[in-house]
Amino acid sequence: MGVSHRAGVRHVLVATTVLVAACVVNTGTGPIAHASVRLEKHRGIDSCAANDWTTGQTAAYYSASPYASFGFYLGGYVAGLSCTLAPAGTSRFNTLVAQGWNLEPVWSDEQPSCNAWDPNYSSHQAIGIRTGNANQDGVNSGINAVYAAYGRGIGGPIWLDIDVPPGAQCLQATNDYVTGFINLLHYYGYKAAVYGFAPYLNTVATLGAPADQISVAYVTANISVYSGVAPSGLNPGAWTSDQREHQYSSQHYQPYGTQNLWIDEDCLDELVWGNTTHTTYSPCLT
């Protein structure tokens, strides 16, 4: 998770999308046959390129690799700048689930806009979370995320991508945005996850509507979701009840079998969407 960005302009929320999405009620089953929210304690991947892979590639990679979960960009303005977004309809996701993958849909939309050390600072300013409108923008983003997930047969959770910790000037706006997004997902019965770095995830833990689970970006040889992220500064008392994911490597080609795919690698102890129960991979849990 975490995408590279190019300069752009703020997305415009389509009113008809809001009206249609307002009718969505998540029953917890969804159109994907036999899929449900389930606990994953194993390794996984995510990639900006995931939606470009053919189903033949994903089948071969699942069979040859040690990975169990599949993170892909569902949508959002920032994701659309650099990544191929998820195709419409349920066909691809039915196929992925049938292959054995459990799914992690990522929504990457407006971003904090006041952190000057951010390498994508200028583009984040152009699409930044707006002070004074942040909570409603988060609600609107959540509506679009739920609409996109439901239309693809996915009942949750949905990961909100916050690429960089906000600076002090936009911290409150970022908190309001994230809170609006989380509340909207909860209203429609979806679990809400937040991806980011430990400094801001520690703040997310204190929000009035905290995320159900998190994914912390911290590249290290120790892949564990607990001991492996301890040096990152993540609050050791937060998200300890099967609520963590650790992105322990990023953006590299990783060959298995006949495929050599561009991926980030993850360890999970949290909820995903699918129908396969994988054996526990203990190095993720130490």
GULO-680762 format. One record per residue (C-alpha): x, y, z. Coordinates in pm, whole numbers, padded with zeros to 5 digits, always signed. Each point is the difference from the previous one (the first is absolute). Layout:
N
XYZ/...
REM end
This chain:
286
+00000+00000+00000/+00104+00357-00048/+00014+00126-00357/+00220+00240-00191/-00177+00320-00101/-00002+00251-00282/-00139+00352+00024/-00371+00022-00056/-00315+00183+00096/-00251-00083+00269/-00251-00266-00093/-00363+00095-00039/-00256-00210+00183/-00275-00110-00238/-00340+00060+00155/-00158-00302-00164/+00267-00222+00155/-00093+00130+00344/-00368-00068-00057/+00057-00355-00121/+00253-00076+00274/-00241+00123+00264/-00220-00298-00081/+00278-00254+00073/-00042-00215+00307/+00277-00253+00070/-00152-00329+00104/+00340-00158+00069/-00030-00249-00283/+00007+00197-00327/-00019-00132-00357/+00329-00199+00008/-00098-00361+00051/+00074-00127+00352/+00229+00294+00085/-00009+00158+00344/+00208+00199+00245/+00261-00236+00146/+00315+00015+00207/+00332-00029-00184/+00322-00084+00185/+00233-00041-00292/+00208+00184-00260/-00144+00207-00281/+00079+00242-00280/-00125+00333-00125/+00089+00187-00316/-00085+00304-00205/+00026-00236-00299/-00230-00271+00139/-00295+00089-00221/+00220-00038-00310/+00077-00366+00069/-00199-00259-00191/-00194-00263+00190/+00246-00252-00142/+00283+00189+00167/-00181+00024+00332/-00084-00372-00006/+00360-00096-00074/+00136+00235+00266/-00238-00124+00266/+00099-00360-00072/+00375+00062+00002/+00040+00269+00266/-00042+00002+00381/-00256+00283-00011/-00364-00022+00105/-00150+00351-00028/-00024+00231-00298/+00002+00380+00043/-00114+00209-00296/-00109+00357-00066/-00376+00017+00002/-00008+00370-00088/+00040+00357+00119/+00142+00305-00171/+00365-00051+00100/-00005-00368-00094/-00135+00095-00342/+00301+00224-00069/+00251-00285+00005/-00177-00338+00018/-00243-00198-00208/-00321-00005+00202/-00218-00303+00065/-00217-00102-00296/-00375+00030+00039/-00216-00297+00089/+00059-00312+00204/+00158-00232-00259/+00367+00069+00077/-00053-00015+00375/-00204-00320-00018/+00296-00148-00186/+00260+00125+00250/-00198-00138+00293/-00051-00332-00182/+00376-00020-00054/+00049+00018+00379/+00090+00365+00048/-00156+00200+00281/-00051+00364-00098/+00117+00335+00138/-00156+00289-00196/+00190+00328+00042/-00157+00345-00042/+00254+00279-00066/-00165+00340-00029/+00073+00344+00151/+00325+00029+00197/+00154+00221+00270/+00132+00313-00171/+00237+00168+00247/+00302-00225+00043/+00290+00162-00184/+00230-00303+00027/-00253-00208-00189/+00162-00083-00340/-00342+00051-00163/-00064+00330+00183/-00103+00206-00304/-00253-00255-00127/-00140-00052+00350/-00058+00376+00023/-00201-00016-00322/-00224-00279+00131/+00031+00067+00371/-00254-00049+00276/-00181+00333+00037/-00008+00178+00335/-00360+00080+00086/-00143-00267-00229/+00205-00298+00110/-00264-00201+00183/-00251+00025-00285/+00273-00079-00251/+00078-00313+00202/-00367-00097-00002/-00019+00056-00376/+00315-00206-00056/-00143-00277+00217/-00324-00001-00201/+00196-00045-00321/+00212-00275+00155/-00305-00194+00122/-00169+00041-00337/+00311-00130-00179/+00043-00296+00236/-00364-00104-00004/-00015+00016-00378/+00287-00247-00014/-00152-00241+00249/+00230+00093+00287/-00144+00026+00350/+00306+00144+00171/+00224+00098+00164/+00118+00299-00207/+00347+00149+00056/+00035+00380-00006/+00345+00096-00128/+00162+00294+00185/+00339+00015-00168/+00186+00238+00231/-00049+00131+00355/-00161+00345-00006/+00189+00298+00133/-00135+00206+00287/-00181+00246-00228/-00227-00264-00151/-00013-00257+00280/-00352+00091+00112/-00130+00005-00356/+00152-00343-00063/-00155-00134+00320/-00340+00139-00104/+00032-00155-00345/+00098-00342+00134/-00280+00013+00259/-00258+00081-00266/+00121-00289-00216/-00003-00249+00288/-00345+00107+00121/-00147-00036-00348/+00141-00352-00042/-00134-00100+00341/-00342+00141-00087/-00023-00241-00293/+00141-00295+00192/+00353+00002-00141/+00315-00041+00208/+00241+00291-00041/+00379-00040-00013/+00261+00276-00028/+00337-00040-00172/+00289+00230+00090/+00308+00058+00210/+00018-00044+00377/+00003+00368+00103/-00340+00067-00154/-00147-00342+00081/+00065+00078+00366/-00225+00304-00045/-00265-00207-00178/-00016-00221+00310/-00120+00299+00202/-00280+00113-00232/-00359-00014+00116/-00064-00247-00283/+00323-00204-00009/+00071-00233-00287/-00088-00367+00045/+00349-00100-00112/+00316+00149-00148/+00280-00070-00245/+00333+00151+00102/+00271+00068-00258/+00339-00087+00145/+00268-00168-00211/+00201-00244+00209/+00129-00356+00000/-00223-00088+00298/-00336-00059-00168/-00210-00036+00318/-00303+00225+00050/+00108+00036+00366/+00376-00015+00063/+00075+00097-00359/-00177+00336+00023/+00113+00084+00355/+00298+00211-00119/-00237+00205-00218/-00147+00160+00311/-00346-00147-00038/-00184+00003+00332/+00049-00356+00130/-00339+00005+00172/-00199+00094-00312/-00168-00248-00235/+00116-00311+00181/-00311-00217-00051/+00053-00137-00352/+00001+00356-00142/+00343+00048-00158/+00178-00028-00331/+00370+00068-00057/+00122+00107-00344/+00357-00117+00045/+00138+00041-00353/-00095+00228-00285/+00000+00032-00378/+00217-00274-00140/-00027-00287-00246/-00048-00332+00177/+00016-00314-00214/-00192-00318+00078/-00061-00279-00247/-00059+00144-00347/-00081+00350+00126/+00213+00296+00106/-00236+00263+00142/+00052+00352+00138/-00121-00013+00360/+00012+00123+00357/+00013-00281+00259/-00217-00011+00310/-00062-00203+00313/-00355-00006+00133/-00181-00064+00323/-00331+00160-00092/-00324-00034-00195/-00021-00037-00378/-00270-00091-00254/-00003-00344-00162/-00088-00367+00046/+00333-00173+00068/+00130-00082+00347/+00380-00007-00015/+00224-00160+00258/+00156+00239+00250/+00346+00124-00098/+00161+00039+00341/+00282+00244-00097/-00274+00258-00061/-00112-00021+00363/+00315+00006+00215/
REM end
